[in-house]
Amino acid sequence: MKNKNIKAYLLLWATQSLSALGSGMTGYALVLWLYLNSGSALKTALLSVCSYAPYVIMSIFAGALSDRWDKKKTMLLCDLFAAASTFAVLILIKTGSLQPWHLYIINAVNGLMNTVQQPASEVAATLLVPQEYYQKTSGLRSFSQSLNSILTPVIATALFSFAGIDFVIAVDLATFAIAFLSLLLFIKIPDCRGKGENGFLTSVREGLKWLKNSPLIMQLILFLSCINLTASAYDAALPALVIPKSSETVLGIVNACAGAAALLGSILVTFLPPPKNRVKAILVTLFISMSTENFFLALGKSPIIWCIGSVLGWVVIPIMNANMDVIFRSEIPADMQGRVFACRNTMQFFTIPLGLLLGGFMTDKVFEPFMAQQPEFLCKLFGTGMGSGAAVLFFVLGIVGVLTCLAFSISLRKYKR
């Protein structure tokens, strides 16, 4: 039975990863389209804000629903709605009526679907994978995510430049069809639905209560929440740093280098033996990431330096993710994971839309106007012209990220998991 489930999981992982590549290409192409048409980091960041806002707000309730619903049907239905919204973008493009506010609404719909699908897919992975394979399958997920990070900017930029955004979306819909039919026809996910005896709101409270009684999991969630604030501000500011100082092609190269580094890290974690202390591994890897990439981006004057920074920042992230994943899946009972993961999503990811808004606002309204005044000593560090304000923001993010890691290392060092 274990071998059968592993084969089903591998098929699910492969096809969903392919679909994620298609979705990522569409998202990347839409970011390029909006930034090139608006020149605003804040307007571009709002795309991601609209995706994350419903995810953060509704996750705490979606987990309780996910625990009650059939996981396979939930995933299929959410995928179908997401594909329909992507098809709507294609229609708007073909009719020449695509506007930024269309994208904001469509991203919000996709975010809502992901809110329900994500806890269902997390539990599906737990049901299909024996515990001794948790670290290896986490490495596989990091591998596919990293490979997609490499391929997404390269393929999306090429298709966007030579065939247009409508062709990128057509490729996305084709990858969706492959994943949808594979899940529908060839993958059986064991039933692990709660009986719903205690009522919906009670189920939500049970997830929160479980977290309250697990101080390690709660502190890790808060730690990642603070890190996500910094990381999402990074996402908002990166196009505003690279495109004005170089080009959208270089932005794709920098993102591809980050993906290549994460790919290397995911390969390493698949073969590495389990660490003696997973909590310490999480702390060390995040400190390395926060103390390198932001400063290389802030102070670097060439794409080579930016790429080196991206590699240093991302090569350790799969190691962190794998250790976090093992702790969560080992500590949380399978029949509670939908509720607990959903509560985690709300608490851990609510800082992402805040960080995106903050990063876009600080770039457009604070640091770019400040650097336009060309204070001499700062120009020597961060350069002049458009993009220099984003460089200042990256320097600030580096300091905040390092301080965050140092602060949580004090409270988490007592845990020996």
N, C-alpha and C positions, 0 to 999 in steps of 0.2 A: 504493500500500500504506500510505503514511504517513497519508493522509486516512482510509482505512478504519480504521486502528488508532486514530486520534484519535476518530473517531465511536464506536468500541467503548469507548474509555476514558471518553468523556463520558457514555455510557449507564451504564457501571459506576459512575462517580462520582456521578451523579444518584440512581440507585436505592439505592446503598449509603449515601449521605448521608441519604436518606429513612428508611432502616432505622435508621441511627444516631440520628435524631431520635426515633423510637419507643422505642429502647432507652434513650436518655437520659431520656425522660419517665418511663419505668418506674423507672429508677434514682433520679431526683429524687423521685418520689412515695414510694418506699420509704424514702428518707432522712427525708422529712417524717413518714411513718408511725412510724418508729422513734424519732425525736427527740421527737415529741409524746407517744409512749407511755412513753418512758424518761427524757427530760430530760437525757440524758448525752451529752456530746460524744465521750467515749471509746467508748461502745457504738455510736454512729452511725459513728464513724471506722472501726470494725472491719468495716463493710460493704465499704469500699474496700480495707482491708488484705487481706481474704479474696479480693478480686478480683486484687490485685496480687501476692500472695505466690506462687501457682503460676506466674504470668507471669514473675516475676523468677527463680525457682528453675529453671524448666524451659526458659526461652528459649534458653539456650546449646545445648541439645540439639535444640530444635524447629527451629532454623535449618538444621542439618545434614539433618534429615528433610525440611524444606521444599525444599531444593535437589534432593532426590532424587525428590520426589513431584510429580505433576501439580498445577499451581497452581490450576486451576479446580476440580478435584475436592476439593482440600484446603479451599478457601474454602466450597464448598457443604456439605461434611460438617460443618465447624465451625459454620456458620450454623444447620444443622439441629439440632445438639446444643444450641446456645445457645437456640434457640426452644423446644425441648422443656423446658429448665429454666425458662424464663419461663412456659410453660404449667403447669408444676408449681406455681408460685406462685399462679396463678389458681385451680387446683383447691383448694389449701390455704385460700385466701381464701373460696371458695364454701362450703367445709365448715366454716368458722369455726375452723380449727386452725392458722393461721399463727402461728409463733413466731420470735423473733429468730434462734435457732440454725438454723432452716430457711433463712433468708436468707443466713446465713454460708456454709452448705454450697453453696447454689445459686450464690452469687457466686463461690465457689472453682471450681466447674465451669465457669462462664462465663469466668473468668480463664484456666483451662487451655485452653479452646477458642481464646481470643484469642491465647494464646501461639503456637499453631501457625498460626493464620490471618494474624496480622499480618505476619510475614516473607513469607508467600506473596503477600499483597496488595501489599506493597512492591515485590516483584520483578515482579508483574503490571503495576504502573504503569510500571516501567522498560521492560518489554518492549513496552508499547502506546504509549509516548510518545517521540517523537524528542527528542534531547538539546536542541535549540534551544527546545523548549517546556517544559523543566523548571521554569523560574522561573514561567512563566504557570500551569502546572498546579498547582504548589505554591500559587500564589495562589488557585486555584480550591478546593483542599482547605481552605485557611485560610478562604476565603469560606463554604464549607458548614459548617465547624466553628463559625465565628463566628455564622452565622445560626442554627444549632442551639442555640448558647449563649443567644441571645436568645429563641428560641421555646420551648426546653425548660422553663425555669421558669415562663413565662407560661402556656403551654398545660397543662403538668402541674399547676400550682397550680389553674387553673380547673377542669380535669376532676376533680382530686382532691377539690376542695371541693364541686362540684355533682353529680358522678356517681359518685364513689368510685374507689378504687384499682383495682378490678377492670375498670372501663371503660378506665382508662389502659393496662392490660396488654392489653386487647382491641385497642386502637389499635396498640400495639406489634406484636402478632402480625400485624395486617393489613399493616403496612409491611414486615415481614419477608417475607411472601408475595410482595409485589411485587418486592423485591430478589432473592429466591431464584429466582423464575421468569424474571426478566430475565437473570440470569447463566446459568441453565441453558439457556435457549432461544435467546438472541440474541447472546451475547458469546463470541468465540473468543479464547483467550489462547495466544500462541505457546508451544511446548514449549521449556523451557530446563532440563530436568532433568539433574543430574549423573549420571554413569554409576555412581557408587558403587564404583569399582574399589579404593579405598584403605581401605574399611571405615568404619563409622559413627564410632567414636572418633577415627580419623585425620581425618575430615572436621571434627569439632569442633575438633581441634587446629589444623587449617589456618586456620579462622576466627580463632582467638586469635593464631596466628602472624602473620597478615596485619595485625591490629591492632597487634601489638607492633612491626612494621616500619613503621608509619605514625604517627609521633609527633604530627602535626597532628590526625588523627582521634582518637587516644587522648586528647590533652589536651582536645579539645572534648567528648568523652564525659565525662571527669572533671569538667569545668566544669558541664555540664548535670546531672550527678549531684548536685553540691553545690547547685545552684539548685533541683533537684527536692525536696531535703530541706526547704528553706524553703517552697517552694510547696505541698507536701503538708501541712505543718503549718498553713499558711494555710487549706487546704480543711477541715481538721478543726475549726479554731477559728471559722470564719465563722458557722455557724449559732448557736454559743454566744454570739457577739457581737451579732448582729442580732435574733434572735428574742426574747430576754429584754428587750432595750431597745426593740423595736418589735413586729414580728410576722412570721409566715412569708410574708405578702404582700410586705413590704418586702425580705425576703431574696430573693424572686423578682425584685424590681425591681433590686436591686443586682447580682444575677447577670445580669439582662438587659442592664444598662448595660455590664457587662464584655463581654458578647457583642456589643453594638452597636459598642463601641470596636474589638474584634477584627475585626468585619465591615468597618469603615471601613479598618482597617489592611490587610486582605486585598485590598480594592479598590485601595488605593494600590500595594501591592506587585505587583499584576498589571500595572500600567501604568508603574511606575517602571523606568528603565533600570538595567542591572546596575551595582552599585557597583564602584569601582576595587579595593576591598579588602573582601571578604566577611567575613573574620575580624574586622576592625575594626567592621563593621556589627553583627555579633553582639554584640560587647563593649559597644558604645554603647547598643544597644536594651535589653539586659538591665540595664545600669546605670540607665537611665531608669525601667524598670519597678520594680526593687528599691528605688529611692530615693524613690518617690512613693507607691504604693498602700498599703503597709503602714503608713506614718506617717499618711496621711489616715484610715485605718480606726482606728488607735490613738487619735488625738487628736480625731477628729471627734465632734461631739455630735448630729448630725442625719443623716437619710438622704441629704440633698442632698450633704453632704460625703463620705459613704461612696461615693455614686455618682460623684462627681468623681474620687475616688481610684481607683475601678475603671476609669474611662475612661483615666486617665493610665497606669495599670499595664498595661492590655491593648492599647492601640492600637498599640504597637510590636511585640507578640509575633509577629504574622504576618510582619513583616519579618525578624525573627530566624529564624523557622522556615523561610522561603523560602531564605535564604542558607545555613542549615545543610543543607537538603535538597539544594541544588545542589552544595555541596561533597561531600557523601556520595555522591550518585549519579554525580558526575563522577570521583571518586577511586577508587571501588570497582568492580571488574569485575562485569558482570551475573551471570556464573555463580558468583560468590562472594558476591553480596549477601545471599542467604538466611542463610548462615552468619555473615557479618560483622554484618548487622543484628541477628541473634539474640544474638550476643555483646554487641553494643552495648546491646540491650534489658536484658540482665542487669546490665551494669555501670552503665548510665545510670539505670535505673529501680529498682534495689534500694533506693535511699534513700526511695522513695515510701511503702512500708508503714512504714518506720522513722519517717518524718516524720509520717505520720498517727497512729501510736501515740504519738509524742512530743507532737504537738500536742494530742491528746485528753487525754493524761495530764497534761500541764503545765496545761491549762485547768482540768480537773476537780479535780486533786489538789494543785496548787501555787498558781497565780495567783488562782483564785477564792477559796480559803480565805484566802490572804494579803490580798486586797482586802476580804474580809469584816470584817477587823479595822479597816478604815477609817483607814489612815494619812493624815493631813490633806493633806500636800503632794502625795501621789499621787492623792487623790480629785479635786483640782482639775484634774489632767491627764487622768485616765482615767474619772472618774465614780464612782458608787457603785452598789451592788446587783449582781445577776446581770448578767454581761456585762462588768463592769469588769476582771475578771481576764483575759478574752480580749483586751481592749484592750491590757493590759500585754504580753501575748504578741506581739501584732502589732508593738508598738514594738521588742521584742527581735528579731523576725524582720526588720524593716527594717534594723537595724544589721548583723545577720549577712549579709543579702543584699548590702548595699553593700560590706562587707569582702570578701566572696567575689569580687565583680566586680573590685575593685581588685587582689586577689591574682593572679587569672588574667590580668588585663591585662598584667602584667609578663612572664609566661611565653609569652603568645600574640602579643605585639606584633611579634615577629620574622617572623611569617608574613605573606606578601603575597598570598594567594590571592584 
